[in-house]
Structure formats: C-alpha cells, structure tokens
Amino acid sequence: MHDEQSSTPSGRDRRHERILLAEDDDISQLVTLRALQQAGFRVDAVRDGRAAITALESKAYGLVLTDCFMPGMDGFSLTRAIRNSKVASLDPGLPVIALTGLETDRDLARCR
C-alpha cells in the first residue's frame, strides 16, 4: 500500500532515507525520535552540532532536523557548516529543518 504523506511530489517514497535529529533536550529528542520512528522513518539522534557533523561524515542522510539552540555548535552553525562545506561527504544541498519554539519574525528570518 502506498502512503501519500511520505512521498515527494514525484511520488518517490522517502521513508527509506535516514533522518538525523540534532537535539540536546532529552524529552524533545525522545518525543521527536519516537514520532518519526512510528511514522516509519529510520532516525539517528545526536546531542549537538559537532556530533551531527561527525554523523553526516559517516552516513548518508536524506534530512537533518536540528534544534536551533544547543550548547557548543548550535543548529544555525550546523546549517552553515553543511551549506559551506568543502568536504565531499557533506552535501551542501541536504535539507535541514530547524526545530525551535521561537516565533518572532527575526527568528524566522534567521532560520531561513
């Protein structure tokens, strides 16, 4: 059976692609991890941007979900590192989704 919600506009099912979750809060990480796994996605979780870079260098991911504010390397720095990378194992076009409770226009602009 084909699940329309997990497909791209081209109809390609993306649930076979691994997701990297970068989240330092234990409860947020657990809730997000479980929700994605229950939806059929394969997910790896790390606690900061530096660990995310290490994971991205060792495995292929189809998506990164990152908390904007983590100790050490935050989600903004992680995204810049991905976008500006000259390392072959880091895809500068990798989709990154920011996870944040902030909602001001300035926060939204910074995420974009």
C-alpha positions as CSV (number, residue, x, y, z in Angstrom):
1,M,0.0,0.0,0.0
2,H,1.3,3.4,-0.9
3,D,1.3,6.2,1.7
4,E,0.9,9.5,0.0
5,Q,2.1,11.5,3.0
6,S,5.6,10.0,2.9
7,S,6.1,10.6,-0.8
8,T,7.7,13.5,-2.7
9,P,5.7,15.3,-5.4
10,S,7.4,12.9,-7.9
11,G,5.8,10.0,-6.0
12,R,9.1,8.7,-4.6
13,D,8.8,7.2,-1.1
14,R,11.4,8.9,1.1
15,R,11.0,6.8,4.2
16,H,14.0,4.6,3.2
17,E,16.2,7.6,3.7
18,R,17.7,8.1,7.1
19,I,17.0,11.2,9.2
20,L,19.5,12.8,11.5
21,L,18.0,14.5,14.6
22,A,20.2,17.0,16.4
23,E,18.5,17.8,19.7
24,D,20.1,18.4,23.2
25,D,16.9,18.2,25.3
26,D,16.2,14.7,26.4
27,I,12.4,14.9,26.3
28,S,12.2,16.7,22.9
29,Q,14.7,14.2,21.5
30,L,12.7,11.2,22.7
31,V,9.3,12.6,21.6
32,T,10.6,13.5,18.1
33,L,12.5,10.3,17.7
34,R,9.5,8.1,18.6
35,A,7.1,10.1,16.4
36,L,9.4,9.7,13.4
37,Q,10.0,6.0,14.1
38,Q,6.3,5.3,14.5
39,A,5.8,7.0,11.1
40,G,8.2,4.5,9.6
41,F,11.4,6.6,9.3
42,R,14.9,5.5,10.3
43,V,16.3,8.1,12.6
44,D,19.7,8.7,14.4
45,A,19.9,11.2,17.2
46,V,22.8,13.3,18.4
47,R,23.0,16.0,21.1
48,D,24.9,18.8,19.3
49,G,26.1,20.2,16.0
50,R,29.6,18.7,16.3
51,A,28.2,15.2,16.8
52,A,25.9,15.9,13.8
53,I,28.8,16.8,11.6
54,T,30.5,13.5,12.6
55,A,27.4,11.5,11.9
56,L,27.0,13.3,8.5
57,E,30.5,12.4,7.6
58,S,30.0,8.7,8.3
59,K,26.5,8.0,6.9
60,A,24.2,9.3,4.2
61,Y,21.1,11.1,5.4
62,G,18.2,12.5,3.5
63,L,17.2,15.1,6.0
64,V,18.5,16.9,9.1
65,L,16.2,18.1,11.9
66,T,18.1,20.4,14.2
67,D,17.4,22.3,17.4
68,C,18.4,25.9,16.8
69,F,19.8,26.4,20.3
70,M,22.2,23.7,21.5
71,P,25.4,24.0,23.6
72,G,28.6,24.0,21.6
73,M,27.6,24.1,17.9
74,D,24.0,25.2,17.6
75,G,21.6,24.5,14.7
76,F,22.5,27.7,12.9
77,S,26.2,26.9,13.0
78,L,25.5,23.3,11.9
79,T,23.5,24.5,8.9
80,R,26.2,27.0,7.9
81,A,28.8,24.2,8.1
82,I,26.7,22.0,5.9
83,R,25.9,24.7,3.4
84,N,29.5,25.9,3.2
85,S,31.2,22.6,3.3
86,K,34.1,21.7,1.0
87,V,34.1,18.1,2.4
88,A,32.9,15.6,-0.2
89,S,30.9,13.6,2.4
90,L,28.8,16.7,3.4
91,D,26.1,17.5,0.8
92,P,25.6,21.3,0.8
93,G,22.1,20.8,-0.6
94,L,21.0,18.5,2.2
95,P,17.5,19.6,3.5
96,V,17.7,21.0,7.0
97,I,14.6,21.7,9.1
98,A,15.0,24.0,12.2
99,L,13.3,22.9,15.4
100,T,12.5,25.9,17.7
101,G,9.9,27.2,20.0
102,L,10.7,30.8,18.9
103,E,8.3,32.5,16.6
104,T,9.3,36.1,16.0
105,D,9.8,37.5,12.5
106,R,13.5,37.9,13.3
107,D,13.8,34.2,14.4
108,L,12.0,33.1,11.2
109,A,14.3,35.2,9.1
110,R,17.4,33.8,10.8
111,C,16.2,30.2,10.2
112,R,15.7,30.9,6.5
